[in-house]
Amino acid sequence: MSATPTLLSTIGRKAWIALRFVIFGLGGLWLLIIFSIEFIAGIHPQDVTATFLSPLLALPIALAGALMILFAVGAWGQWAYLFVILSIPITLLLTDIIVPGDKGLAVGLAIAVTAPASNTAVRAYYRRRTSPTQL
């Protein structure tokens, strides 16, 4: 008799994780990418692209998307992981500012380097914080 509640709670927990990932993870990623691009386009007045929002409104929406992703992956409260999530739009912004002309390969290489590097740094940070101190 005790196996049924455990089985149901396990299925319910896994369904919640999947639903949380789909709603908050994919929705947060969409908000983060779209409104980061909107922010970058808004701070370049010489661009011909029309923006829907002002950069001051697009930035908090992109940050809300980053927080949604943090919740979706189960890292709520581990705020250093925001650096990993925000490394992609920051890389897009810096590449847009620094690299002139066609940025396709530069953006891809920059994201391929910065995202894993920031993830490694944050994981090392949390590993140092949780490791037992040697006195």
Backbone as CSV, one residue per row, in Angstrom:
resi,resn,N_x,N_y,N_z,CA_x,CA_y,CA_z,C_x,C_y,C_z
1,MET,0.803,-1.193,0.000,0.000,0.000,0.000,0.857,1.273,0.000
2,SER,2.022,1.208,0.569,2.848,2.406,0.639,3.531,2.711,-0.690
3,ALA,3.564,1.757,-1.615,4.213,1.984,-2.907,3.385,2.898,-3.804
4,THR,2.061,2.894,-3.645,1.210,3.707,-4.504,1.410,5.203,-4.276
5,PRO,1.384,5.709,-3.035,1.634,7.142,-2.863,3.035,7.547,-3.302
6,THR,3.997,6.677,-3.092,5.352,6.996,-3.516,5.437,7.051,-5.037
7,LEU,4.810,6.111,-5.704,4.801,6.105,-7.158,4.081,7.335,-7.701
8,LEU,2.939,7.670,-7.127,2.191,8.847,-7.574,2.956,10.134,-7.300
9,SER,3.595,10.218,-6.160,4.349,11.433,-5.857,5.574,11.548,-6.765
10,THR,6.191,10.421,-7.109,7.334,10.460,-8.023,6.900,10.908,-9.416
11,ILE,5.795,10.370,-9.888,5.277,10.773,-11.204,4.879,12.246,-11.187
12,GLY,4.227,12.675,-10.115,3.825,14.084,-9.997,5.026,15.010,-9.946
13,ARG,6.068,14.602,-9.229,7.272,15.428,-9.121,7.961,15.538,-10.483
14,LYS,8.050,14.429,-11.206,8.681,14.457,-12.528,7.845,15.258,-13.526
15,ALA,6.536,15.157,-13.418,5.669,15.943,-14.305,5.832,17.433,-14.014
16,TRP,5.954,17.804,-12.742,6.155,19.208,-12.378,7.486,19.716,-12.913
17,ILE,8.543,18.908,-12.821,9.846,19.319,-13.335,9.779,19.530,-14.848
18,ALA,9.116,18.626,-15.544,8.988,18.765,-17.004,8.157,19.992,-17.368
19,LEU,7.049,20.191,-16.688,6.194,21.346,-16.957,6.911,22.651,-16.625
20,ARG,7.637,22.652,-15.511,8.398,23.841,-15.101,9.452,24.178,-16.143
21,PHE,10.122,23.150,-16.659,11.143,23.400,-17.670,10.538,23.955,-18.948
22,VAL,9.434,23.370,-19.384,8.824,23.824,-20.640,8.297,25.250,-20.503
23,ILE,7.559,25.507,-19.440,6.939,26.832,-19.295,7.975,27.895,-18.965
24,PHE,8.725,27.666,-17.893,9.650,28.701,-17.436,10.973,28.684,-18.202
25,GLY,11.456,27.509,-18.551,12.732,27.430,-19.251,12.654,27.960,-20.670
26,LEU,11.737,27.406,-21.444,11.619,27.860,-22.828,11.030,29.261,-22.914
27,GLY,10.045,29.551,-22.060,9.491,30.914,-22.028,10.521,31.941,-21.595
28,GLY,11.315,31.597,-20.585,12.369,32.502,-20.127,13.453,32.699,-21.166
29,LEU,13.807,31.616,-21.879,14.802,31.734,-22.936,14.296,32.646,-24.049
30,TRP,13.025,32.494,-24.394,12.428,33.348,-25.422,12.472,34.816,-24.979
31,LEU,12.055,35.082,-23.746,12.088,36.464,-23.243,13.511,37.008,-23.213
32,LEU,14.431,36.193,-22.738,15.817,36.643,-22.619,16.410,36.999,-23.978
33,ILE,16.267,36.126,-24.941,16.887,36.363,-26.248,16.197,37.505,-26.998
34,ILE,14.866,37.468,-27.072,14.141,38.498,-27.834,14.375,39.887,-27.248
35,PHE,14.249,40.008,-25.937,14.359,41.344,-25.349,15.805,41.777,-25.159
36,SER,16.753,40.849,-25.176,18.165,41.242,-25.208,18.499,41.842,-26.567
37,ILE,18.003,41.193,-27.615,18.211,41.747,-28.958,17.504,43.092,-29.085
38,GLU,16.317,43.185,-28.488,15.572,44.448,-28.492,16.357,45.541,-27.756
39,PHE,16.991,45.187,-26.654,17.806,46.138,-25.897,19.008,46.587,-26.719
40,ILE,19.691,45.619,-27.341,20.874,45.947,-28.143,20.484,46.832,-29.320
41,ALA,19.364,46.533,-29.973,18.912,47.361,-31.101,18.505,48.750,-30.631
42,GLY,17.992,48.852,-29.407,17.553,50.143,-28.902,18.674,51.076,-28.516
43,ILE,19.842,50.518,-28.183,20.933,51.407,-27.785,21.789,51.852,-28.963
44,HIS,21.467,51.360,-30.174,22.162,51.794,-31.380,21.209,52.620,-32.239
45,PRO,21.178,53.936,-32.043,20.227,54.755,-32.805,20.546,54.814,-34.297
46,GLN,21.764,54.476,-34.704,22.094,54.524,-36.136,21.542,53.326,-36.880
47,ASP,21.112,52.291,-36.176,20.537,51.126,-36.836,19.190,51.491,-37.446
48,VAL,18.858,50.825,-38.545,17.611,51.096,-39.230,16.475,50.250,-38.664
49,THR,16.804,49.226,-37.899,15.776,48.332,-37.372,14.899,49.070,-36.375
50,ALA,13.636,48.815,-36.471,12.684,49.443,-35.555,12.575,48.587,-34.298
51,THR,12.519,49.242,-33.166,12.369,48.521,-31.904,10.961,48.751,-31.382
52,PHE,10.439,47.750,-30.701,9.101,47.855,-30.150,9.095,48.557,-28.802
53,LEU,10.146,48.378,-28.035,10.215,48.931,-26.690,11.440,49.807,-26.541
54,SER,11.418,50.623,-25.525,12.623,51.372,-25.215,13.617,50.421,-24.553
55,PRO,14.894,50.718,-24.636,15.884,49.842,-24.005,15.685,49.726,-22.498
56,LEU,15.149,50.765,-21.884,14.943,50.721,-20.440,13.822,49.774,-20.038
57,LEU,12.926,49.470,-20.942,11.870,48.502,-20.667,12.280,47.098,-21.103
58,ALA,13.063,47.003,-22.164,13.489,45.690,-22.662,14.455,45.013,-21.700
59,LEU,15.300,45.785,-21.037,16.287,45.198,-20.126,15.657,44.475,-18.941
60,PRO,14.689,45.057,-18.217,14.072,44.306,-17.113,13.305,43.068,-17.582
61,ILE,12.733,43.116,-18.774,12.026,41.936,-19.285,13.029,40.831,-19.583
62,ALA,14.189,41.181,-20.132,15.232,40.189,-20.384,15.748,39.608,-19.065
63,LEU,15.894,40.440,-18.053,16.330,39.943,-16.736,15.273,39.035,-16.109
64,ALA,14.014,39.336,-16.327,12.946,38.456,-15.846,13.022,37.104,-16.548
65,GLY,13.352,37.105,-17.832,13.549,35.853,-18.554,14.696,35.046,-17.981
66,ALA,15.771,35.720,-17.592,16.904,35.027,-16.977,16.505,34.405,-15.638
67,LEU,15.714,35.123,-14.860,15.234,34.567,-13.588,14.303,33.383,-13.811
68,MET,13.504,33.443,-14.881,12.631,32.311,-15.206,13.458,31.072,-15.546
69,ILE,14.538,31.256,-16.279,15.411,30.130,-16.616,16.051,29.568,-15.350
70,LEU,16.469,30.446,-14.460,17.077,30.007,-13.203,16.105,29.150,-12.400
71,PHE,14.837,29.530,-12.370,13.820,28.739,-11.689,13.570,27.420,-12.404
72,ALA,13.565,27.456,-13.735,13.249,26.260,-14.526,14.280,25.165,-14.345
73,VAL,15.530,25.519,-14.198,16.575,24.507,-14.073,16.810,24.090,-12.626
74,GLY,16.025,24.636,-11.711,16.128,24.236,-10.309,17.294,24.859,-9.568
75,ALA,17.783,25.985,-10.037,18.914,26.646,-9.395,18.489,27.934,-8.700
76,TRP,17.227,28.022,-8.327,16.744,29.228,-7.651,17.479,29.369,-6.327
77,GLY,18.002,30.524,-6.081,18.776,30.764,-4.872,20.276,30.676,-5.116
78,GLN,20.678,30.069,-6.201,22.094,30.036,-6.572,22.307,31.139,-7.599
79,TRP,22.405,32.355,-7.090,22.349,33.544,-7.931,23.557,33.691,-8.843
80,ALA,24.659,33.042,-8.532,25.840,33.152,-9.398,25.569,32.537,-10.774
81,TYR,24.612,31.609,-10.858,24.287,31.015,-12.155,23.634,32.022,-13.108
82,LEU,23.232,33.175,-12.589,22.741,34.229,-13.490,23.847,34.699,-14.434
83,PHE,25.104,34.636,-13.965,26.215,35.013,-14.844,26.319,34.071,-16.039
84,VAL,26.028,32.796,-15.813,26.048,31.835,-16.920,24.930,32.154,-17.901
85,ILE,23.741,32.386,-17.366,22.594,32.674,-18.226,22.782,33.996,-18.969
86,LEU,23.287,34.989,-18.276,23.450,36.309,-18.890,24.707,36.427,-19.736
87,SER,25.549,35.390,-19.762,26.764,35.473,-20.576,26.435,35.541,-22.063
88,ILE,25.331,34.937,-22.478,24.983,34.965,-23.898,24.565,36.366,-24.352
89,PRO,23.617,37.041,-23.676,23.296,38.403,-24.145,24.438,39.396,-23.946
90,ILE,25.238,39.208,-22.904,26.385,40.104,-22.711,27.383,39.909,-23.847
91,THR,27.590,38.654,-24.244,28.470,38.376,-25.378,27.922,38.986,-26.668
92,LEU,26.601,38.879,-26.865,25.991,39.503,-28.043,26.220,41.007,-28.050
93,LEU,26.049,41.643,-26.898,26.239,43.088,-26.800,27.687,43.472,-27.063
94,LEU,28.616,42.778,-26.422,30.028,43.120,-26.612,30.490,42.855,-28.047
95,THR,30.018,41.779,-28.634,30.378,41.488,-30.023,29.801,42.543,-30.962
96,ASP,28.596,42.995,-30.668,27.986,44.034,-31.495,28.761,45.347,-31.399
97,ILE,29.279,45.631,-30.221,30.015,46.888,-30.031,31.423,46.800,-30.620
98,ILE,32.107,45.673,-30.410,33.527,45.578,-30.752,33.770,45.186,-32.201
99,VAL,33.055,44.176,-32.712,33.342,43.630,-34.037,32.566,44.397,-35.113
100,PRO,33.263,45.002,-36.074,32.553,45.687,-37.163,32.134,44.698,-38.251
101,GLY,31.143,45.073,-39.017,30.730,44.270,-40.169,29.980,43.007,-39.798
102,ASP,30.226,41.944,-40.587,29.543,40.669,-40.398,30.033,40.002,-39.116
103,LYS,29.102,39.669,-38.237,29.465,39.168,-36.919,29.123,37.694,-36.713
104,GLY,28.683,36.991,-37.736,28.179,35.630,-37.587,29.141,34.688,-36.906
105,LEU,30.331,34.516,-37.449,31.309,33.595,-36.886,31.826,34.099,-35.548
106,ALA,32.020,35.397,-35.426,32.533,35.962,-34.172,31.564,35.735,-33.029
107,VAL,30.272,35.911,-33.283,29.271,35.684,-32.237,29.254,34.218,-31.833
108,GLY,29.268,33.328,-32.806,29.261,31.902,-32.504,30.464,31.472,-31.688
109,LEU,31.649,31.933,-32.080,32.860,31.580,-31.336,32.867,32.199,-29.947
110,ALA,32.415,33.434,-29.840,32.400,34.096,-28.537,31.449,33.398,-27.574
111,ILE,30.266,33.015,-28.045,29.320,32.306,-27.186,29.857,30.924,-26.842
112,ALA,30.497,30.260,-27.808,31.059,28.929,-27.560,32.169,28.964,-26.519
113,VAL,32.801,30.110,-26.340,33.864,30.225,-25.337,33.322,30.749,-24.007
114,THR,32.516,31.804,-24.046,32.114,32.454,-22.798,31.110,31.663,-21.977
115,ALA,30.146,31.003,-22.607,29.144,30.259,-21.833,29.770,29.106,-21.044
116,PRO,30.567,28.226,-21.665,31.203,27.171,-20.861,32.206,27.710,-19.851
117,ALA,32.909,28.788,-20.203,33.880,29.357,-19.260,33.182,29.928,-18.032
118,SER,32.068,30.629,-18.238,31.346,31.176,-17.085,30.708,30.058,-16.268
119,ASN,30.233,28.996,-16.910,29.672,27.858,-16.187,30.746,27.179,-15.338
120,THR,31.926,27.008,-15.887,33.028,26.404,-15.135,33.408,27.269,-13.939
121,ALA,33.458,28.575,-14.141,33.809,29.478,-13.044,32.757,29.451,-11.930
122,VAL,31.490,29.432,-12.290,30.428,29.417,-11.278,30.405,28.082,-10.546
123,ARG,30.605,26.984,-11.256,30.646,25.675,-10.596,31.818,25.600,-9.622
124,ALA,32.974,26.158,-10.008,34.130,26.193,-9.107,33.824,27.059,-7.881
125,TYR,33.114,28.154,-8.094,32.727,29.027,-6.983,31.865,28.274,-5.980
126,TYR,30.851,27.568,-6.444,29.982,26.823,-5.534,30.697,25.616,-4.929
127,ARG,31.622,25.026,-5.652,32.388,23.912,-5.103,33.272,24.398,-3.955
128,ARG,33.881,25.562,-4.097,34.701,26.131,-3.018,33.845,26.495,-1.809
129,ARG,32.642,27.002,-2.068,31.766,27.405,-0.951,31.272,26.217,-0.156
130,THR,31.059,25.072,-0.811,30.497,23.912,-0.112,31.551,22.929,0.354
131,SER,32.804,23.106,-0.055,33.830,22.162,0.383,34.147,22.405,1.850
132,PRO,34.447,21.341,2.598,34.776,21.511,4.005,36.103,22.250,4.159
133,THR,36.153,23.125,5.123,37.366,23.903,5.355,38.390,23.040,6.068
134,GLN,39.618,23.213,5.676,40.708,22.448,6.290,41.490,23.373,7.199
135,LEU,41.370,23.141,8.476,42.059,23.990,9.452,43.259,23.304,10.022
